[in-house]
């Protein structure tokens, strides 16, 4: 008879422990999922920022190259040996292509002088 009185409370306690374990595990899983989503969002935001920065850099290079090209007509009028011009981002300047004694040479625009 005493066993029957004890079985019900023990069953209830075990059931509550098992149910609590499932609830705890689901909350942990939910928290980990939220953390994963936040990390993925940060990675995505970083990629977007990098793409924007790359796009800005490309736009700046294009604009600088365009500025160099606008100088070409004046340079050809000033010096009859100018072949072309382009923007060099490593030197951050316009590079002038010209012929000298039958050879094609290049020089930063700042170094160009009348001879």
N, C-alpha and C positions, 0 to 999 in steps of 0.2 A: 504494500500500500504506500509506503514512503517513497518507493521508486517512482510511482506514478505521479506523485506530487512534485518531485524534483525534475522529471523529464520535461514538463511543459516550460518551466522557467529556463532550463538549460537550452532547450530548443529555441526559445525566443532570443536568448542572449547570443547563441551561435548564429541565428538568422540575422540579427542586428549587426554582428561583427562582419559577416559575409557581405551584407548589403552595404555597410559602411566602407568596406574594402573596395567594392565596385564603384561606389560614388567617389571615393578618394582617387582611385585609379583614373576614372574618367575626368576628374578635375585636373589631375597632373597632365594627362594627355591633351586636354583643352589648353592649358597654359603653355605647353611645349609647342602646340600648333600656332598659338598667337605669337610666340617668340620667333618661330620659323617665318611666319608671314612678315613680321617686322624686319627681320634680316633680309628677306627677299625684296621688300620695299626699299630698304636702304641701298641694296645693290642696284636695283632698278633706277633709283634716283641718282646714284653716282654715275651710272652709265649715261643717263640723260644729260647730266651736267658735263660729262666728258665729251659727249656728242655736240653739245652746244659750244663748248670751248673750241673743239676742232673745227666746227662750222665758222666760228668767229675768226679763227686763225686763217682758214681758207679764204674767207671774205677779205681779210686784211691783205693777204698775199695778192689776191686778185686786184684789189684797189691799188696797191703799190705797183703792180705790173702795169695796170692801166695808166698810172701817172708816168711811169717810165716810157710807155708807148706814146704818150702825148708829147714827150720831149723829142722823139725821134725826128720829126719834121724839122724842128729848129736845129737839131744837131747836124742833120744832113745838109742844111743850108749853110751852117757855119763851117763844117768840115766836109769836103767832098769825098772823103774816104770812109765814111761811116756806113757800115753794112746793116747793123741792127742793134737792138737794145733789149735787155730783159732784166727782170728783178731777181736778185740773188738773196734769198732769205737768210743764208748763213752769214753773209756780210751786211745784211740789212741795207742794201744800196742797189742802184741801177748799174748794170754792167754794160758797157758799150763795146760792140764788136766793130772793128775797123781793119782796114788793110794798110799794111806798112811794108814797103819794098816787096810787094807781091804776096806777102803772108798775111793771114788773118790773125789778128791779135785781139785780146780782150783787156779791158781796164775799168776799174770803178769810175763812175762819172766824175767824182771829186778830183781824180788824178788827171783828167783830160785838160790839156793846155794848148794854147795856140803856139805853133812853132815858127 
